[in-house]
Amino acid sequence: MHWWEDGSNFTVSWDTVSRYHSVFAIVAVSVAYESEMPVDVTQPNIEQGSLFQASVLQSSMLQSETLKISVQTVAEPLKLVEIYTDGGCQPNPGPGGWGAVLIFNGREKELYGFEPETTNNRMELMAAIRALEALKAPCRVKLHSDSALLINAFTKNWIPGWQRKGWVNASKEPVKNRDLWERLIELSRVHRVEWIKVKGHAGIHYNERCDQLATQGINECRKA
C-alpha cells in the first residue's frame, strides 16, 4: 500500500479499498456514469470515517471493478507507536523465544512467546511480526531491534533484491525464513514502519526488557 499527497491520482480496485478500509475510509464518493452525471453513493462495505474524501470516476473505459480515485484531502496523522523487539535461541538452533514491548501514549504492552525448535533469526523476525500484528489499526511505527539482519533487510533494500532474484540472496542461495519475510512485507504495507537498529546488551532499557521476555519464553518452552 502506498501513501499519496493531496491532489494526487491513482487507480485502485474495490477489493483493495475494502482490504485497506481502515487506512482510508471513504466518506464522500461521487460516481460519474456514462451520462457523466455525478451521483452521491454509499458503499456499505466501506467503513465510515474521516480520513479523506475521494472522487471516483467509473466509465466504460475501465473494468467494472476498477475505480480511478483522486485524493482531495490529506489523511489524518496516524498514531505513533514505539516498538522494541528481540529474539533468541539457547542453543541455536533449539528452543527459542521472542519478546516485544509496545509503547503508545505513555502506556506499555509486553508480548512474548516461544517455539520448541527454531533459530535465532526466526525468533528475531517473529518478535517483529507479533508486535505489528498486535496493532488494531494502521499506525506509524518506530520499530527498534538489535538484529542487523532484520533492520538491514528493510533499510538497505535487500528485500526488493531478493524478490527480483526469486528469493535468492547475494550468495546465490535461497533466502532463509521466506515465510516470515513475506509476512513482514504484508505488515509493512499496512503500517508506516521506520526500522531502527539498536545495540544489543548496551543498557537500553526496552531492548533489555525484550531480551528478558525472550528468555522467559525459552524457559517456559523447556518446562512445557
C-alpha positions, -999 to +999 in steps of 0.1 A: +000+000+000+014+034-009+008+068+006-003+098-016-002+135-012-031+158-015-042+162-052-025+130-064-043+104-085-042+066-086-062+036-097-074+010-072-098-019-072-128-020-048-112-052-033-081-031-024-103-003-009-122-028+011-090-045+023-075-012+035-107+004+046-092+012+080-064+031+062-086+053+040-123+051+049-141+069+021-167+093+034-177+111+002-178+093-032-192+106-064-196+083-094-198+096-129-218+072-150-217+071-188-240+100-188-212+118-169-238+129-142-221+127-108-242+108-082-235+105-045-234+069-034-227+050-002-206+019-002-219-004+026-187-024+027-165+006+033-161+016+070-172+052+077-146+076+088-130+110+081-096+101+067-101+117+033-126+124+007-123+109-028-139+114-061-144+083-082-147+081-120-161+049-134-166+046-172-168+020-199-131+026-204-124+010-171-130-025-158-162-026-138-143-034-106-117-007-110-120+028-098-100+059-106-096+079-074-084+115-069-073+124-033-089+156-022-080+158+015-047+147+032-052+118+055-053+124+093-019+117+111-015+081+121-009+073+158+027+068+166+037+035+184+072+027+195+081-010+194+111-028+207+117-064+198+142-092+205+145-129+200+169-157+206+177-194+210+195-215+236+212-233+218+209-221+182+191-239+167+169-252+195+143-239+219+137-202+211+118-172+225+108-138+214+098-106+232+083-072+223+073-040+241+048-017+225+046+019+238+018+043+230+009+075+247+028+066+278+013+031+281+032-001+276+022-036+264+045-066+267+043-096+245+064-128+244+063-163+230+083-194+222+089-223+198+104-257+207+126-260+177+137-228+158+166-204+152+178-171+165+169-153+133+134-167+131+128-155+167+140-120+158+116-119+128+088-134+148+091-108+175+086-080+149+057-099+133+038-105+165+043-069+176+030-055+144+001-079+143-009-067+178-018-033+164-055-029+159-053-002+133-028+012+108-001+031+127+031+050+123+057+027+139+092+031+151+105-004+154+137-009+173+157-041+171+193-053+177+190-076+147+211-063+119+195-088+095+160-075+102+168-038+101+192-040+071+167-061+050+144-031+051+167-001+053+192-013+028+166-026+003+177-062+005+141-074+002+134-060-033+167-076-045+156-109-031+123-107-047+137-097-081+160-127-080+133-152-070+142-151-033+179-158-038+204-139-018+238-123-029+255-157-023+230-172-048+214-193-020+177-194-011+167-168+014+161-184+047+128-178+065+110-166+034+076-172+051+084-148+078+098-122+055+067-123+033+045-118+064+067-088+074+063-073+040+025-076+043+025-059+077+049-031+064+023-023+038-004-018+064+017+003+088+043+030+082+073+014+098+106+031+105+132+003+111+158+014+137+189-005+147+199-005+184+230-020+200+222-052+220+232-056+256+241-019+258+219-009+287+190+003+265+160-003+288+134-016+265+159-037+245+170-053+277+134-059+287+127-076+254+157-098+260+143-108+294+109-116+278+126-138+251+145-156+278+112-161+297+097-176+266+127-200+263+124-211+299+087-217+296+093-237+265+117-260+283+091-266+311+063-273+286 
